[in-house]
Amino acid sequence: MRAAIYVRVSTGQQAMQDLSIPDQIAQCEAYCNKREWEVVATFTDAGVSASTDNRHDFQAMIAEACSPSKPIDVIIVHSQSRFARNTLDLLHYTKKLEKADVQFVSITQDIGNGDQADVLRTILGAMDEYQSKETSKHVKRSMCENARQGFWNGSQPPLGYRTYIAEKRGKKDKKKLEINPTEAEIVKRVFRLYVHGEGEQGQLGLKAIANLLNNEGFTTRKGSLFMMQYIHKILTNEIYISKYVFNKRDSKTGKVRPEDQWVKLTTPRIINDVEFYAARDRLQHNHPLVTAPRIVNSSILLTGLVHCSKCNAPLRIRTGKGGAYRYYRCGKHADAGSSACSGCSMRMEKLDDIVLNTVLDRTLAPERLDELLAPLIERNTHSQRLQGERIKSLKSDKRKVKIQLDALWQQISTEELRLDSSLKSYIDKLQTKYENTNRAIIRLEYQNSTPLDSFTNIQKHNFADALRTRLTAKGQPKFRKAYLRSLLSHIDVGENVIKISGSSTDLAKLVSNFNSTGKLVPTFEQEWCPREDSNP
């Protein structure tokens, strides 16, 4: 008899300790030697649960055992639970082996063959599955409690963090997160490049950031190159603003669990809220469902801004004379002909120059800036007074909620109160109210931190010079486009008239940001914070 041995352990820790696997193999080999069976192969799945059949060596063993060459006569396991902890999987694969004329033997559960054996195998399989689910339930409950107490559960933390042993309980090490200074600098730089840019460069995209880090010799923790998806994961991970949710998704199905099962954990902060939500807004703006990729990535200066004044269709680039010249032409006319729209057409260089010179001469002149900003300054001054009162009220609310939370946790720690489901739900609501209030305070303080009325004539001159330099810079079309889109929202092109529209509010934000930081940051959204339904 040619025998194949299958061994398995469930956790990576068991696999690393290398205790169970050698023992399983030794006992299975002894069983085969006693019967003079030849062991022709050993298949090992280390750190994989038997509640799923998605196991590399398990599938390789089944494929080999059922192959036409029939290299295996019997499969040996230490116990049936090593083979499967899902009754349907157990019955499916043992039946498949039976059809291939391959025996299945559990050395600690000798139930023989035949109909009686099938019944016993089903009962044992159901018991193994029940035990697996019970164990999983207890482990999950234990891990949730571990997270509630502020400890990190086992898995490797995201880039920028490392674990340390906070305390010992018996033989168990209880770990917490701390900032890894070297990795945290990479995380900070990713946000800085995406939100602000670096040096004279404008904001970089995901691919450009990955390329920059790779060219400078940086790698991920696993030694791999940075990819766009990795950069996106960094920019969207709320752990960097001190928010982490444990038990949010079912690890097997990937589905989001009910919110009352989530465990919120406070983590060391690496990124401030302003920068994080500015990155989120830019990601949302650049999403294909919001702005077409050809507009986000195109180096054509006015793509997405210019429209036909007759039909409002976007103007597209068309080439003439073998590609020697490029024109903006009505998209509807190009698609459906003159019956749809008589259309308009203008040389790209000519329209670009008209729009740029109009912005430079009529918007960035100091007297024109005064005219544009005057009504906004008046509204801003009044708004700041109201916001100051609102901030004071929110801070009072925040203190009250904090007192309530501290009192509840104190009573729970002294066992005056028991943390049941209803109390947990109430605490979660208070915590959510505290976080929303704090976010609102941060947003309002950010808006109040750069008053427009403190913008001096020298600063206006410096702002205009800085923006003029960005808009006229050669060799950086995407950055010129980003700054132009910060000022303009729509351009109607007609045969004799070109109407250029922009938001004075967006201009004010660009000015305000320059006032507070001395840097120009293109504005892509109306607010740096999340959408209103995510805020109080």
C-alpha positions as CSV (number, residue, x, y, z in Angstrom):
1,M,0.0,0.0,0.0
2,R,1.3,3.4,-1.0
3,A,0.4,5.9,1.7
4,A,0.3,9.7,1.8
5,I,0.4,11.5,5.1
6,Y,-1.6,14.7,5.7
7,V,-0.8,16.9,8.7
8,R,-2.1,20.3,9.7
9,V,-2.0,22.9,12.5
10,S,-4.4,25.8,12.8
11,T,-2.3,28.8,13.9
12,G,0.9,30.3,12.7
13,Q,2.2,30.2,16.3
14,Q,1.7,26.5,16.5
15,A,3.5,26.2,13.1
16,M,6.5,28.3,14.4
17,Q,6.8,26.3,17.6
18,D,7.0,23.2,15.4
19,L,5.7,20.8,18.0
20,S,2.4,19.3,16.7
21,I,3.5,18.7,13.1
22,P,6.5,16.5,13.8
23,D,4.5,14.5,16.3
24,Q,1.6,14.0,13.8
25,I,4.1,12.8,11.2
26,A,5.9,10.4,13.6
27,Q,2.7,8.8,14.7
28,C,1.4,8.4,11.2
29,E,4.7,6.9,10.0
30,A,4.7,4.5,12.9
31,Y,1.1,3.4,12.0
32,C,2.3,2.8,8.4
33,N,5.5,1.0,9.4
34,K,3.5,-1.4,11.6
35,R,1.4,-2.4,8.6
36,E,4.3,-2.3,6.1
37,W,2.8,0.5,4.1
38,E,5.1,2.6,2.0
39,V,5.0,6.4,2.7
40,V,5.3,8.0,-0.7
41,A,4.4,11.6,0.2
42,T,3.8,13.9,3.1
43,F,1.6,17.0,2.8
44,T,1.7,19.8,5.3
45,D,-0.6,22.8,5.9
46,A,0.9,25.0,8.6
47,G,-1.2,27.8,10.2
48,V,-4.3,27.0,8.2
49,S,-7.8,26.3,9.5
50,A,-9.6,23.1,8.5
51,S,-12.9,25.0,8.4
52,T,-12.1,25.8,4.8
53,D,-10.8,23.7,1.9
54,N,-8.7,26.6,0.6
55,R,-5.5,24.9,1.7
56,H,-2.5,24.6,-0.7
57,D,-1.2,21.2,0.3
58,F,-4.6,19.7,0.9
59,Q,-5.7,20.6,-2.6
60,A,-2.4,19.3,-4.0
61,M,-2.9,16.0,-2.2
62,I,-6.5,15.5,-3.4
63,A,-5.5,16.3,-7.0
64,E,-2.6,13.8,-6.8
65,A,-4.6,11.1,-5.2
66,C,-7.4,11.4,-7.7
67,S,-5.1,11.7,-10.8
68,P,-5.3,9.0,-13.5
69,S,-1.9,7.6,-12.6
70,K,-3.2,6.6,-9.1
71,P,0.0,7.1,-7.2
72,I,-1.7,6.9,-3.8
73,D,-3.7,4.0,-2.3
74,V,-4.5,5.5,1.2
75,I,-4.4,8.9,2.9
76,I,-3.4,8.8,6.6
77,V,-4.3,11.5,9.1
78,H,-3.8,11.7,12.9
79,S,-7.4,12.6,13.4
80,Q,-10.3,13.4,11.2
81,S,-10.3,17.0,12.4
82,R,-6.9,17.4,10.7
83,F,-8.5,16.6,7.4
84,A,-11.6,18.8,7.7
85,R,-13.7,20.7,10.4
86,N,-16.5,21.3,8.0
87,T,-18.9,18.4,7.7
88,L,-19.8,19.1,4.0
89,D,-16.2,19.3,3.1
90,L,-15.4,16.1,4.9
91,L,-18.2,14.2,3.2
92,H,-17.4,15.7,-0.2
93,Y,-13.7,14.9,-0.2
94,T,-13.9,11.4,1.4
95,K,-16.6,10.5,-1.3
96,K,-14.2,11.9,-4.0
97,L,-11.4,9.7,-2.6
98,E,-13.7,6.7,-2.5
99,K,-14.6,7.2,-6.2
100,A,-10.9,7.3,-7.0
101,D,-10.4,4.0,-5.0
102,V,-8.3,5.7,-2.4
103,Q,-8.9,4.8,1.3
104,F,-9.1,7.4,4.1
105,V,-7.7,6.4,7.5
106,S,-7.7,8.4,10.8
107,I,-5.2,6.6,13.1
108,T,-6.9,7.7,16.3
109,Q,-10.5,7.0,15.1
110,D,-10.6,3.5,13.6
111,I,-14.2,3.3,12.4
112,G,-13.7,0.8,9.6
113,N,-15.5,0.9,6.2
114,G,-19.0,0.6,4.9
115,D,-22.3,2.3,5.6
116,Q,-21.8,2.2,9.4
117,A,-18.4,3.9,9.0
118,D,-20.0,6.6,6.8
119,V,-22.6,7.4,9.6
120,L,-19.9,7.5,12.3
121,R,-17.7,9.7,10.1
122,T,-20.6,12.1,9.7
123,I,-21.3,12.2,13.4
124,L,-17.6,12.8,14.2
125,G,-17.4,15.4,11.5
126,A,-20.4,17.3,12.9
127,M,-18.8,17.1,16.4
128,D,-15.5,18.5,15.0
129,E,-17.3,21.3,13.3
130,Y,-19.3,22.2,16.4
131,Q,-16.1,22.2,18.5
132,S,-14.4,24.4,15.9
133,K,-17.2,26.9,15.9
134,E,-17.3,27.0,19.7
135,T,-13.5,27.5,19.9
136,S,-13.7,30.2,17.3
137,K,-16.5,31.9,19.3
138,H,-14.5,31.8,22.5
139,V,-11.3,33.0,20.8
140,K,-13.2,35.9,19.1
141,R,-14.7,36.9,22.5
142,S,-11.3,36.8,24.1
143,M,-9.7,38.9,21.3
144,C,-12.5,41.5,21.5
145,E,-12.0,41.8,25.2
146,N,-8.3,42.1,24.6
147,A,-9.0,45.0,22.2
148,R,-11.4,46.7,24.6
149,Q,-8.6,46.8,27.2
150,G,-6.4,48.6,24.7
151,F,-4.2,45.7,23.6
152,W,-3.2,44.8,20.0
153,N,-4.3,41.4,18.8
154,G,-1.5,39.4,17.3
155,S,-1.4,40.5,13.6
156,Q,1.4,42.6,12.2
157,P,0.5,46.3,12.6
158,P,0.4,48.7,9.6
159,L,3.4,50.6,8.4
160,G,4.5,53.2,10.9
161,Y,3.8,51.1,14.0
162,R,5.4,48.3,16.0
163,T,4.3,46.3,19.0
164,Y,5.8,46.2,22.5
165,I,5.0,44.0,25.5
166,A,2.9,46.3,27.8
167,E,2.4,43.7,30.5
168,K,2.4,39.9,31.2
169,R,-0.5,37.9,32.4
170,G,0.6,34.5,33.3
171,K,2.5,33.2,30.3
172,K,0.8,35.6,27.9
173,D,2.4,38.7,26.6
174,K,-0.1,41.6,26.3
175,K,1.0,43.9,23.5
176,K,0.3,47.5,22.6
177,L,1.2,49.7,19.6
178,E,3.8,52.3,19.5
179,I,5.1,54.5,16.7
180,N,8.1,53.1,14.6
181,P,9.9,56.4,14.0
182,T,11.6,55.3,10.8
183,E,8.4,54.0,9.2
184,A,6.3,56.8,10.5
185,E,8.5,59.3,8.5
186,I,7.6,57.4,5.3
187,V,3.9,57.6,6.2
188,K,4.1,61.3,6.9
189,R,5.9,61.8,3.6
190,V,3.3,60.0,1.7
191,F,0.6,62.3,3.0
192,R,2.8,65.3,2.5
193,L,3.5,64.4,-1.1
194,Y,-0.2,63.7,-1.8
195,V,-1.6,66.8,-0.1
196,H,1.1,69.4,-0.5
197,G,3.8,68.2,-2.8
198,E,7.5,68.7,-2.1
199,G,9.8,71.5,-2.9
200,E,8.7,73.1,-6.2
201,Q,6.6,70.1,-7.2
202,G,2.9,70.2,-7.0
203,Q,0.8,67.4,-5.5
204,L,1.8,64.0,-6.6
205,G,-0.5,61.1,-7.5
206,L,-0.4,57.6,-6.2
207,K,1.8,56.2,-8.9
208,A,4.2,59.1,-8.8
209,I,4.6,58.7,-5.0
210,A,5.2,55.0,-5.3
211,N,7.7,55.6,-8.1
212,L,9.5,58.3,-6.0
213,L,9.9,56.1,-3.0
214,N,11.1,53.2,-5.1
215,N,13.7,55.3,-6.9
216,E,15.0,56.5,-3.5
217,G,15.5,52.9,-2.4
218,F,12.6,52.7,0.1
219,T,10.7,49.4,0.4
220,T,7.7,48.1,2.3
221,R,8.2,46.1,5.5
222,K,8.4,42.9,3.5
223,G,11.1,44.3,1.2
224,S,8.8,44.8,-1.7
225,L,8.4,47.8,-4.0
226,F,5.7,50.3,-3.2
227,M,2.7,50.0,-5.4
228,M,-0.3,52.3,-6.1
229,Q,-2.6,50.1,-4.0
230,Y,-0.2,50.2,-1.0
231,I,0.0,54.0,-1.2
232,H,-3.9,54.2,-1.4
233,K,-4.1,51.9,1.7
234,I,-1.9,54.3,3.7
235,L,-3.9,57.3,2.7
236,T,-7.2,55.8,3.7
237,N,-6.2,54.0,6.9
238,E,-7.8,55.8,9.9
239,I,-5.3,54.2,12.3
240,Y,-3.0,57.1,11.5
241,I,-5.5,59.6,13.1
242,S,-5.8,57.5,16.2
243,K,-8.8,55.4,15.1
244,Y,-8.7,51.6,14.7
245,V,-11.7,49.3,14.7
246,F,-11.3,45.6,15.6
247,N,-13.8,43.0,14.6
248,K,-15.3,45.2,11.9
249,R,-15.3,42.5,9.2
250,D,-15.9,38.7,9.2
251,S,-12.5,37.3,8.3
252,K,-14.0,34.4,6.3
253,T,-16.7,36.2,4.3
254,G,-15.3,39.8,4.2
255,K,-18.7,41.1,5.2
256,V,-19.0,44.1,7.6
257,R,-20.3,43.0,11.0
258,P,-23.1,45.0,12.8
259,E,-21.6,48.1,14.4
260,D,-22.5,47.0,17.9
261,Q,-19.9,44.2,17.5
262,W,-17.1,46.6,16.6
263,V,-14.4,47.3,19.1
264,K,-12.8,50.8,18.8
265,L,-9.2,51.1,19.8
266,T,-7.3,54.4,20.2
267,T,-3.8,54.3,18.6
268,P,-0.8,56.6,18.7
269,R,-1.4,59.4,16.2
270,I,0.9,59.9,13.2
271,I,-1.1,62.3,10.9
272,N,-3.2,65.3,11.9
273,D,-6.9,65.4,11.0
274,V,-6.6,68.3,8.6
275,E,-4.0,66.5,6.4
276,F,-5.8,63.1,6.6
277,Y,-9.2,64.5,5.5
278,A,-7.5,66.7,2.8
279,A,-6.0,63.5,1.4
280,R,-9.4,61.7,1.6
281,D,-11.1,64.6,-0.3
282,R,-8.6,64.5,-3.1
283,L,-9.0,60.8,-3.4
284,Q,-12.7,61.1,-3.6
285,H,-12.4,63.9,-6.1
286,N,-10.1,61.9,-8.3
287,H,-12.3,58.8,-8.1
288,P,-13.4,57.7,-11.7
289,L,-17.1,58.1,-10.7
290,V,-16.5,61.7,-9.7
291,T,-13.9,62.9,-12.2
292,A,-13.0,60.9,-15.3
293,P,-9.4,59.5,-15.3
294,R,-8.6,61.2,-18.6
295,I,-9.3,64.6,-16.9
296,V,-7.4,63.8,-13.7
297,N,-4.3,62.5,-15.6
298,S,-4.4,64.5,-18.8
299,S,-1.6,67.0,-19.3
300,I,-3.8,69.2,-21.5
301,L,-4.2,72.4,-19.6
302,L,-7.9,73.1,-20.0
303,T,-9.3,69.5,-20.1
304,G,-12.6,69.3,-18.2
305,L,-12.9,73.1,-17.9
306,V,-13.7,74.2,-21.5
307,H,-17.2,73.8,-23.0
308,C,-19.0,74.8,-26.1
309,S,-21.1,77.9,-25.5
310,K,-23.8,76.7,-27.9
311,C,-24.5,73.2,-26.5
312,N,-22.4,73.1,-23.3
313,A,-20.6,69.9,-24.5
314,P,-17.0,69.5,-23.4
315,L,-14.4,70.6,-25.9
316,R,-12.0,67.8,-27.0
317,I,-8.5,67.9,-28.5
318,R,-8.3,67.3,-32.2
319,T,-5.2,67.3,-34.4
320,G,-4.7,68.9,-37.8
321,K,-2.0,68.8,-40.5
322,G,-0.6,65.4,-39.5
323,G,-0.5,66.3,-35.8
324,A,1.4,69.5,-36.2
325,Y,-1.5,71.5,-34.7
326,R,-3.9,70.7,-31.9
327,Y,-7.4,72.2,-31.5
328,Y,-10.1,72.4,-28.9
329,R,-13.3,71.3,-30.7
330,C,-16.9,70.8,-29.6
331,G,-17.4,67.1,-28.5
332,K,-21.0,66.9,-29.7
333,H,-20.1,68.3,-33.1
334,A,-17.3,65.7,-33.4
335,D,-19.7,62.8,-32.4
336,A,-22.9,63.7,-34.2
337,G,-22.0,66.3,-36.8
338,S,-23.3,69.8,-37.5
339,S,-27.0,68.8,-37.2
340,A,-26.3,68.3,-33.4
341,C,-24.3,71.5,-33.0
342,S,-22.6,73.9,-35.4
343,G,-19.7,73.7,-32.9
344,C,-16.7,75.8,-32.3
345,S,-13.0,75.2,-32.8
346,M,-9.8,77.1,-31.5
347,R,-6.1,76.4,-31.6
348,M,-5.1,74.9,-28.3
349,E,-2.1,77.2,-27.8
350,K,-4.3,80.3,-28.6
351,L,-7.0,79.4,-26.1
352,D,-4.5,78.4,-23.4
353,D,-2.8,81.7,-23.8
354,I,-6.1,83.7,-23.6
355,V,-7.2,81.9,-20.4
356,L,-3.8,82.1,-18.7
357,N,-3.3,85.8,-19.6
358,T,-6.8,86.7,-18.4
359,V,-6.1,85.0,-15.0
360,L,-2.7,86.6,-14.7
361,D,-3.8,90.1,-15.7
362,R,-7.4,90.3,-14.3
363,T,-7.3,88.1,-11.3
364,L,-3.8,88.3,-9.8
365,A,-3.4,92.0,-10.0
366,P,-3.3,93.3,-6.4
367,E,-6.2,95.7,-6.9
368,R,-8.3,93.0,-8.5
369,L,-7.5,90.6,-5.6
370,D,-8.8,93.4,-3.2
371,E,-12.0,93.7,-5.2
372,L,-12.6,89.9,-5.2
373,L,-11.8,89.3,-1.6
374,A,-13.5,92.3,0.0
375,P,-17.0,90.8,0.3
376,L,-15.5,87.5,1.5
377,I,-13.5,89.3,4.1
378,E,-16.6,91.0,5.5
379,R,-18.5,87.7,5.6
380,N,-15.5,85.9,7.0
381,T,-15.1,88.3,9.9
382,H,-18.8,87.9,10.9
383,S,-18.5,84.1,10.4
384,Q,-15.4,83.9,12.6
385,R,-17.3,85.5,15.5
386,L,-20.1,83.0,15.2
387,Q,-17.7,80.1,14.8
388,G,-15.8,81.2,17.9
389,E,-19.0,81.0,19.9
390,R,-19.8,77.6,18.4
391,I,-16.3,76.3,19.2
392,K,-16.7,77.4,22.8
393,S,-20.1,75.6,23.0
394,L,-18.7,72.4,21.4
395,K,-15.7,72.4,23.8
396,S,-18.1,72.5,26.7
397,D,-20.1,69.6,25.3
398,K,-16.9,67.7,24.8
399,R,-15.9,68.1,28.4
400,K,-19.3,66.9,29.6
401,V,-19.1,63.8,27.5
402,K,-15.5,63.1,28.7
403,I,-16.6,63.4,32.3
404,Q,-19.5,60.9,31.6
405,L,-17.2,58.4,29.9
406,D,-14.5,58.7,32.6
407,A,-17.1,58.1,35.4
408,L,-18.6,55.0,33.6
409,W,-15.2,53.4,33.0
410,Q,-14.3,54.1,36.7
411,Q,-17.4,52.3,37.8
412,I,-16.8,49.4,35.5
413,S,-13.2,49.0,36.7
414,T,-14.3,48.9,40.3
415,E,-17.1,46.5,39.4
416,E,-19.9,48.9,40.5
417,L,-21.3,48.5,37.0
418,R,-21.3,45.4,34.7
419,L,-20.4,45.9,31.1
420,D,-23.4,44.3,29.5
421,S,-24.6,44.8,25.9
422,S,-26.9,47.8,26.7
423,L,-24.2,49.6,28.7
424,K,-21.7,48.9,25.9
425,S,-24.1,50.4,23.3
426,Y,-24.6,53.5,25.5
427,I,-20.8,53.9,25.9
428,D,-20.3,53.5,22.2
429,K,-22.8,56.3,21.5
430,L,-21.1,58.6,24.0
431,Q,-17.7,57.8,22.4
432,T,-19.1,58.5,18.9
433,K,-20.6,61.8,20.2
434,Y,-17.2,62.7,21.7
435,E,-15.3,61.9,18.4
436,N,-17.8,63.8,16.3
437,T,-17.7,66.8,18.6
438,N,-13.9,66.8,18.6
439,R,-13.9,66.6,14.8
440,A,-16.2,69.5,14.5
441,I,-14.0,71.6,16.8
442,I,-10.9,70.7,14.7
443,R,-12.7,71.7,11.5
444,L,-14.0,75.1,12.9
445,E,-10.6,75.9,14.5
446,Y,-8.9,75.2,11.1
447,Q,-11.4,77.5,9.3
448,N,-10.8,80.2,11.9
449,S,-7.0,79.8,12.0
450,T,-6.4,81.8,8.8
451,P,-8.5,85.0,8.8
452,L,-8.5,86.8,5.4
453,D,-8.5,90.2,7.0
454,S,-5.0,89.7,8.2
455,F,-3.7,89.3,4.6
456,T,-1.3,92.2,4.1
457,N,-0.5,94.0,0.9
458,I,3.0,92.3,0.9
459,Q,1.4,88.9,1.4
460,K,-1.0,89.6,-1.5
461,H,2.0,90.6,-3.7
462,N,3.9,87.4,-2.7
463,F,0.8,85.3,-3.3
464,A,0.2,86.7,-6.7
465,D,3.9,86.3,-7.6
466,A,4.0,82.7,-6.3
467,L,0.8,81.7,-8.3
468,R,2.0,83.5,-11.4
469,T,5.2,81.5,-11.2
470,R,3.3,78.2,-10.9
471,L,0.9,79.0,-13.8
472,T,3.7,80.0,-16.2
473,A,6.2,77.2,-15.3
474,K,7.2,75.2,-18.3
475,G,7.6,71.5,-18.3
476,Q,5.1,70.8,-15.5
477,P,1.7,70.8,-17.3
478,K,-0.1,68.7,-14.7
479,F,0.9,71.0,-11.9
480,R,-0.1,74.1,-13.9
481,K,-3.4,72.5,-14.6
482,A,-3.9,71.7,-10.9
483,Y,-3.3,75.4,-9.9
484,L,-5.6,76.6,-12.7
485,R,-8.4,74.3,-11.6
486,S,-8.0,75.9,-8.1
487,L,-9.1,79.2,-9.6
488,L,-11.5,78.3,-12.4
489,S,-14.6,76.1,-12.6
490,H,-16.0,76.6,-16.1
491,I,-15.0,78.2,-19.4
492,D,-17.6,78.7,-22.2
493,V,-16.0,79.1,-25.6
494,G,-18.0,80.8,-28.4
495,E,-17.1,82.2,-31.8
496,N,-16.5,85.8,-30.5
497,V,-16.8,85.5,-26.7
498,I,-15.0,83.4,-24.1
499,K,-16.7,83.4,-20.7
500,I,-14.4,82.4,-17.8
501,S,-16.0,81.5,-14.4
502,G,-14.4,80.7,-11.1
503,S,-15.2,80.6,-7.4
504,S,-14.1,83.5,-5.3
505,T,-14.5,81.2,-2.3
506,D,-11.9,78.8,-3.8
507,L,-9.6,81.7,-4.4
508,A,-10.1,82.8,-0.8
509,K,-9.1,79.3,0.4
510,L,-6.0,79.3,-1.7
511,V,-5.2,82.8,-0.3
512,S,-6.0,81.7,3.2
513,N,-3.8,78.6,3.0
514,F,-0.9,80.7,1.6
515,N,-1.5,83.2,4.5
516,S,-1.1,80.4,7.1
517,T,1.6,78.2,5.5
518,G,3.4,80.3,2.9
519,K,2.8,77.5,0.4
520,L,0.5,77.2,-2.5
521,V,-1.8,74.1,-2.3
522,P,-4.2,73.5,-5.2
523,T,-7.8,73.3,-4.0
524,F,-9.8,70.4,-5.3
525,E,-12.8,70.4,-2.9
526,Q,-15.1,72.8,-1.1
527,E,-14.0,71.6,2.3
528,W,-11.0,69.6,3.6
529,C,-13.2,67.6,5.9
530,P,-15.4,64.6,5.0
531,R,-18.9,65.0,3.5
532,E,-21.6,66.5,5.7
533,D,-23.2,63.1,6.5
534,S,-19.9,62.0,8.1
535,N,-19.8,65.0,10.4
536,P,-21.9,66.4,13.2
